[in-house]
């Protein structure tokens, strides 16, 4: 029996979380507890997917697909200094962030969700990425408020443990378990956690 495609267009984005990746080797992966950052505006994932064509007998003969240079950009209404420092490897003391040229951002996972027009949800996780220092861009008020919203971009990597880099789940998919939704932000692993 053919499976019916669930209808519904994705709208919006919310519930942005990040978790520091503390272990990724042949024996397993471990993450800190996910941290919520309020007021995500946009998440853009560029897969970096490429497809190479091999020719034989003067015609396309075969193809090979691979992921190369994937990245994610997150635009937030605000990024608290504490989260800014954690995501970029800086120190914060008494509300002051010190940025050094040799600070190294940690490897992190991110999680968020989008709602379908049917009311169902699609859940996302990027399992391993490293953010880079964002540009600072501020503008003065003119005829409107002139909101200054930060964007941060990360290069996406595959995990050493299992080669995975992204996870998605649809709440209206066949076999979807409700515990996947209720535990999505409690931890990055295991699946549904």
N, C-alpha and C positions, 0 to 999 in steps of 0.2 A: 504494500500500500504506500503510495507517495505521500510524503509529509507536506502539509499545507503551510505555505509561507505566511507568517504572521504579519499583518498590516500595521501601519503606524509609522509616522515620521518622527524622528528625534527632535525634540525642542528643549532648549535650555541646558544648563549645567549647574550642579550644586554639590555640596558635601565634599569639598576638596580636603584631602588628608595627605600627609606624608609620613614616612617611617624611615629612620636611619637603618641601612643595611649593615649588620655587624659581622656577618659571616657568609661567605659564598665560596665554597670549595667542593671537592669531589665527595665530601661526606655529608653535605647538606647546606641549608641556608637558614639564617636567623635575622630577625628584624627587631628593632625597638617597637614599643607600642605606638600605633599611629596617632598623629597629632592633627587636630582639626584646625583649618584656617578659614575664617568666615569670609563670605562675599566674593567667591570666585565669579569672574565675569565671562571668561572664555578659556578653553583648553584646545590647543591645536596640535595634533599629532601628525608629523610627516613621517611616513613609513620608511622612506629611503629605499623602497623596493626597486629593484632593477630586473630586467629580463634580457638575457643575452641570446642571440640567435646564432646557431651554427649552420653553415651552408655546406651542402654536398651536391654534387652533380648540378651546379649552377642554380640551386634553388634552396629555400629554407628547409633544413633537414631535422633540426631538433632545437629545443630551447632549454635554458637553465635559469631558474629564479633564485634570487638571493636578496637579503636585506643588507643595505649598506648605508651608513650615515643617517640613521633614524634620529629624530629629535622631537622634543615636546616643548611647547611654549605655553606658559600659564599666565593669564592676565587676571589680576585681582583688584578689587575695589580698594584694598589696603593690605599691606604686608607688615605685620608688627615686627619691630626691630629684633625681638627675641627669635622669631621664626626666620627672619632674614639672616641673622647670624648663624643659626643652626644649619640652614640650607647651604650656606656659603663658607662655612668653616671659620667664621670670625669669632672674636670674643666680645662679650657684652658685660659691662660692670656698671651698676647703678644707673641704668638707662642709657649708657654711652657705648656705642659699638666702635671698636677699633678695627680698621681694615689694614692688613699688611699685604705687601706684594706677594709674599710666599705662602699665604693662607691656602689650604687645600680643601675644597668643598668635599663633603662626604658622599658616598654612594647612598642613594635613597630609592624608595619605591613611592609611588603616588597612587591615590585612589579617588574616584569621583563617580558621579552618575548623571544620566540624562533621562528625561521622561519622554515616552512616546505619546503621540496624539491620542492613542487608545487608552492612556493611563498606565500602561505597563512601564517598566523601568529597564534601562540598559546600564549595567555596572561595568566600570573599567578599572584596571590596574596596570600601571607600567611598573614592572618588577625590579628594574635596575636602571638608574640614570644618575647623571652628575650635572648639577646646575652650574652655570658660569655667572660671573659678576654681571649684573644688568647695567645698561646705560641709565644714567640719571637724566630725566627730562621733566622740567618744570616750566609751566607757563603762567603768566599773570591772568587775572580776571579781565574779561572784556564785557561783551554784552550778555555773557552767561557765566556760570560758576567756574568754568575752566578746570574740570576735574583732572587731577594728575594721578593716573592709576598705574601701578608698577606691573611690568611684565618680566618674567624670568624664563630663560631657555636652558634646556638640558639636553645633552647627548644621551641617547638611549643605548644601552648595552645588553647583550645576552648574558644570562647568569652562567657562571662556570659550572655550577652544580648540574643543571639539566638543559641548558641552552635556551630556556624560555625568556621572553622579554615582555610579553603582554598577555593579559587575561581579560576576557569579557564574558558577561552573562546577561541573558534576557529573562526577565521575570515571567514572560509569557511563553518561554520555550518549553517544549515537551520534556518532562522529567525534572524541571527546575524545582529545587527544594526551597521552601520558605526560609530555612535556616541560613541559606546562602545569603539572602538579603539582610537578615537580622544580624549576621556576624561579619558582613563585608568589611566593616571599618574597625572591628575589634583587633584584627591582626592581618598581616599580609598572607601568611601561610597558616594552616593548610587551605586548599581550595575552598572557597566560600567563607574563609575566615578573615 
